[in-house]
Amino acid sequence: METITNRTYDELAIGDSCERTHQIVERDLQLFAAVSGDHNPLHLNPEYAATTQFKGQIAHGMYSGALISAGLAMELPGPGTVYMGQNLAFKRPIMIGDTITVKLTVKEKIDKKGLVIFDTTLTNQSGKVVVTGEATVIAPTEKMTIDMPELPPITFG
């Protein structure tokens, strides 16, 4: 079984960073729509999306936030992290087929509350910035390594 290990507040330093990469496929948009309830045809209907300014289906804006959340929960700081806030600026659309790299960088540590502020930047396979922002988390105070939970099979119907 695969495990994940966190980095505690005390282990984090300004400038620490991590990157995660994910290729966007149509199923991502379908699953995010199912969970979020956002069934905008811009995300789900290729014929409709082709008639828009984007000329194709684009990922939900908040899917970007979910990719950032995954980086915070799985990489830096990792398990035990509490996600407190996020601001996002959408610079260009994320299209089906794009390979998105999420970069998280420790920007500031606030000692009294255990808060950490991260710069968050998402780029596509061409190196173009698609989303920027800042995330605020409460970093874990105890070191831990945990087994990654298995997800049940996901079906539509």
N, C-alpha and C positions, 0 to 999 in steps of 0.2 A: 504494500500500500504506500502511496506517495504521501510525504509529510511536508508541512510548511512551518517555517520558523520566523518569529517576529524580531524586530529590533525595538528595544525599549526606548523610552524618552531619553534616558541617560546615554544611550548608545548613539543617538542621532546627533549629527553635526550639520551646521549650516553648509549647504552645497552638496550634501549627500543626495544621490539621485538613483533612479531606476528607470528602466524602459520595458514596456510590454508591447508586443505586436499582435494584431488580429486582422485577418482578412474578412471584410464584410461580405456576407452572402445573403441571398434573399430570405433564407430561413431565419436569420437574425432579426430582420424586420418583421417577419410574421410572428415570431415568438414574442418580441418586444410589444407588438400591437396587442397580442393576446393578453399579456400581463398588464399592460398599461391602460388598455381600452382605447388607445389612439389609433383609429382605423382610417386615418386620412388617406385618400387614394393616391396622394403624392408619394406615399411610402409603399403602398400595396398593389396598385393597379398600373402595370407597365404601359397599357394603352393610354390611360389618362396622363400619367407622368411624362410620357413622350411629348405631350402637347404643352407642357409648362416651360418656363424659362430654363429649367435644369436639363430638359431633353431626356429625362430618365428618372427612375426611382431613386430617392435619396433616403438616407437613414434619418430616423427621428432625432431631433436635436438632443433630447434627453438621453438618447442611447449613448451619446458622448459622455454624459455624466456617469452612466453605468460603467463604461469602460474605465473611467477614472476611479470610480468606487472599487472596481476589481483590483486595480493596481495598489490602492491604499490597503485593501483588506488582505491581499495575497502576497504583496511584495514589500512595500515600505509605507508604514511600519509593519504591516502584517497582522496576524491574528491578535485579537484583543483591541484593535483600533476602533474608536467610535467616531464616525463621520458627523461633524457638526454643521458644516456649511460649505457652499460652493458658489462661486460666480463663474459664469461662462460667457464668452464672446464668440459667436459663430462667424468665422472669417470666410469660409467657402463650404459648399456642400460636401457631404460624405456620400459617395455613390456606391452602389453594389459593385463589387470587384475591387474596391480600394483596399489597400493594405495600410492600416492605421497604426502608427506608433504613438503610444502614450508615454510621455516623459513626466515624471514627478521629481521635483527638486525641493529639498528643505530650504525654505526662505527665512523662516523666523521661528524661534522657540520662545514660548512665554512661560517662564519658570513657575510662577505662582499657581498656574492652573493646569500645567501639563499639556498645554495646547501647542500644536505645531501647525504652522502655515506652510503650505506647499504651493509653488508655482506649478501649474498644470498646462502642458502643451501637447496638442495632438497634431501630428503631421501625416501626410499621405505618402504614398510610394514615390512621389516625385520630390519629396522634401518640402512641399508647400504646407504652411500652417493652415489647419482647418478649424481649430478651436484653441482658445487660450483661456486662462482663468486662474483662480486661486482656490484652494481647498483648505479648510480648517478641520483639524481632527484633535481628539484627545488620544495621545499615544499611550500604548500599554506601559505599565510600570514593572510588570513581571515578565521575565523571559519565558517563552514557551515554544515547544514544538508539538504540533498536533497532526493527527491523520487527516487527510483531506476527505471530507464526506463524499460519498457516492450519490449522484443524482439519480432519481428514478427515470425510466424511459419516458420521453415526452411524445405524445401523439395528439393529433387533432381529431376532433369528432365529437 
